[in-house]
Amino acid sequence: TDNPAIADGSSIHQEAKQQLHSYLRTNIQPLMQTGKPMDLNDILHRVTIRKPKLVQQLGAQQVQHMVQLVLDQ
């Protein structure tokens, strides 16, 4: 895009997505692999408490979508 603000915003958004993905991969997936029962709401609650800025940047819908992808694996 020619608009630097939009381009910058999308890179910030992309970075937030990567941070959330990394958090899910390093903190949530190991818990699930040890057999801890976690549903969508459990994980969303943990992410919201531990990474509120990511939730704010990405929006609840995006976070929920990414968490669902982890659950489906």
C-alpha positions as CSV (number, residue, x, y, z in Angstrom):
1,T,0.0,0.0,0.0
2,D,1.1,3.6,-0.6
3,N,-0.1,4.7,2.8
4,P,2.7,4.3,5.3
5,A,0.3,4.4,8.3
6,I,-1.6,1.4,6.9
7,A,1.6,-0.4,6.0
8,D,3.0,0.1,9.5
9,G,-0.3,-0.9,11.0
10,S,-0.3,-4.2,9.1
11,S,3.3,-5.0,10.2
12,I,2.4,-4.3,13.8
13,H,-0.6,-6.6,13.3
14,Q,1.6,-9.2,11.7
15,E,4.0,-9.0,14.6
16,A,1.2,-9.3,17.2
17,K,0.0,-12.4,15.4
18,Q,3.5,-13.9,15.5
19,Q,3.8,-13.2,19.2
20,L,0.4,-14.8,19.9
21,H,1.3,-17.8,17.8
22,S,4.6,-18.1,19.7
23,Y,2.8,-17.8,23.0
24,L,0.3,-20.5,22.1
25,R,3.0,-22.8,20.8
26,T,5.4,-22.4,23.8
27,N,2.9,-22.0,26.7
28,I,-0.5,-23.6,25.7
29,Q,0.4,-26.5,23.5
30,P,2.7,-28.1,26.1
31,L,0.0,-27.9,28.7
32,M,-2.4,-29.6,26.3
33,Q,0.1,-32.3,25.4
34,T,0.5,-33.2,29.1
35,G,-3.2,-34.0,29.1
36,K,-4.4,-30.8,30.8
37,P,-8.1,-30.4,29.7
38,M,-8.4,-27.0,28.1
39,D,-11.2,-25.7,26.0
40,L,-11.5,-22.6,24.0
41,N,-12.7,-20.5,26.9
42,D,-9.8,-21.7,29.1
43,I,-7.2,-20.7,26.6
44,L,-8.8,-17.4,25.7
45,H,-8.9,-16.6,29.4
46,R,-5.2,-17.3,29.8
47,V,-4.3,-15.3,26.7
48,T,-6.4,-12.4,27.8
49,I,-4.8,-12.3,31.3
50,R,-1.2,-12.9,30.2
51,K,-1.2,-11.1,26.8
52,P,-3.8,-8.3,27.1
53,K,-1.9,-6.0,24.6
54,L,-1.9,-8.7,22.0
55,V,-5.7,-9.3,22.4
56,Q,-6.2,-5.5,22.2
57,Q,-4.1,-5.2,19.1
58,L,-5.5,-8.2,17.3
59,G,-9.1,-8.1,18.5
60,A,-11.0,-10.9,20.2
61,Q,-12.2,-12.5,16.9
62,Q,-8.7,-12.9,15.6
63,V,-7.4,-14.3,18.9
64,Q,-10.3,-16.7,19.0
65,H,-9.6,-17.9,15.5
66,M,-5.9,-18.5,16.2
67,V,-6.7,-20.4,19.4
68,Q,-9.2,-22.5,17.5
69,L,-6.4,-23.4,15.0
70,V,-4.3,-24.6,17.9
71,L,-7.2,-26.7,19.4
72,D,-7.8,-28.3,16.0
73,Q,-4.2,-29.6,15.7
